Amino acid sequence: MTLAAAGRRDPVRESFEEFYPQCRLRLAGRARMHGLSQEDALDAAQEAMLKVFRNWNSLHGSSAGERTNYATRALLSVMIDGWRRRGREAGAIGLMCASMAPGEVESPSSSDALDRIRGLPAEQRAIVLLTHWGWKPREIAEDLALDPDHVRRQLHRARTRLRAGLSGTEGEL
């Protein structure tokens, strides 16, 4: 028997039940944008929503934007965990970049940018992509077990390399 059937309302649970359908498909779409298959994207979104549900009591009073940001971060965590499980030697970010086929990009300049990102060393590629997803250097450092200053240096070097490559002055580095 559900709480509603028993005549009792649980506003915290009801708020999650409203949030879930709005957010799950959005998360699956984000996962697809990062190269996951439809099935894997739905699985990752479901796993992220489980993380959200486990912390819903503390998120219940938050704004919709804060809850969505938390869900997005949970999704990124789930995806990164999945890539790590596939093997560190292959490199989680290498798997992400390999799954981004050049034909998926609409403009030639975007395709060139993706090719340049794929050409970065694995660590710089990981830092650039995580930064693009909104992670701060401190958070990247914690997740990758690196020093925050090292992350900042690698991000600076990657950006310099990308800027030079996209402006046609790559040979000058």
N, C-alpha and C positions, 0 to 999 in steps of 0.2 A: 504494500500500500504506500502510495506516495504521500508526501506532506500535504499536497493540495487536496488529495482525496480524503485525507484525515481532517481537513478543515483548518490546518495550520499552514501559515505562510512563512517561508524562510527568505527574507529579502536578499540575503547574501547569495544564496543559491539561485534565486530568480535573476539577479543581476548578471551572474555568470551565464545563465541560460540565454539571456539576451545578447551578451557579448560574444559567446561562442560562434554562432553562425555568421555573424558579421565579420569576425576576425579570421576564422579558420581558412576560408577560401582566399582571403587576401594574403595570408601567410603562404598558402600553397602556390599562389601566383608569384610571390617573391622567390620562393624556392625554385620554381620553374625558370625564372629569369636568371638564376645562378647555375643553371645547367642540369638540374635534376629532372628525371623523367616524371611524367604525370603521377605515376604510382608512388615513386619515391618522394615527390613533393607533397602529396597528400599524407603520406606516412610521417614525414618530417613535421608538417603542420600539426598533425594530431599529437605527436610527441611533445611539440612545443606547447600546445594547449593543455596537455597534462601538467607540464611544469607551471603554467599559469594557474591552473586549477589548484594545485598544491599550495600556491601562495596567494590564493584569491582573498582570503580573510584580510591579509595586509594590503592588498591592492584594491579592495572593495571601495574604500573611501577616496581613492585617487581619481584624478580626472581621466576622461576617456583617452586623451592623448598619452598620458603616462602609462595607462594599461596597455595601449597599443604598442608603445615603445618597448615595454617590458616583454610583450609577446614577440615582437620582432627580434629582440636580443635573445630570447629563448630559442627562437627558430635558428638564428645564426649559431648559437651554441650547439644545437642538435645537429646541424649540418656539419660543423667543424668536427664534432665527435664522430660522426659517420665517416668523414674523410680520414680521420686519424685511424679509425678501426680498419680501414682498407689498407693501411700500411704507411708507416712513416717514410720508408725509403722512396716511395713514389712521390711523396709530398702532397699534402692535402690541397695546397693552393695549385700545384701543378695539375691535379685532377680537375679542379674548377676551371682553370684556364684552358685545358685540353678539351673540356666539354663545351666551351664557347666556340662554336663553329663560325668562321668568318662570314658565312652566308646569312647568319642570323642578324647581322647588323645592317642597317638601312643605308647609311652614308659611307662613302669611301674613307672619309677622314676618321670616322669612328672605327672602321675596320683597321685602319693604320694604327690608331691608338691602341686597340686591343692587341694587335700584333706586337707593338712596342712593349706593352705590359707583359705579354707572354715571353718576351725576350729578356726580361729582367731576371737576375738570380732569384732562386726560389724564396729566400728570406725577404728580399725587397718586394717581390711580387705579393707575398702574404701581407706584408705591412701596408702596401698601397691599397690592396683590396679591402682589408679590414678598416683602414682609414676611410675609404670610400663608403663603407657601410655605416660610418658614424662612430667607430671606436676611437677612443682617445689613446695616445701613445702609452699612457700608464696602464690602461686596460689591455692593450696588445702585449705589453711587456709581461704583465701578470699571466696572461693566457699562454704565451709562448715561452715563458720562463727566461726572459731576457731582461737586461737592464733598461729602464726607460730612456736613458740618454743614448744607448745603442740604438733603440728603436727610432728615436728622433734623427740620429745621424743617418741611418739607413733610409728613412723616409726622405730626408733632404737629398741624399745621393740618388735615390730612385727618381725623384722629381726632376732633378738636374738632368739626369740621363734621358728621361722622357721628353723634357722640354727641348733638349738639344736634338734628339732624334726627330721630333715632330717639326722642328724649325729647319731641319736639313743641315745642321752643323754637328752631326754626330761624330765626324772624324776629328773634330777639334777637342774632344774630351781627353 
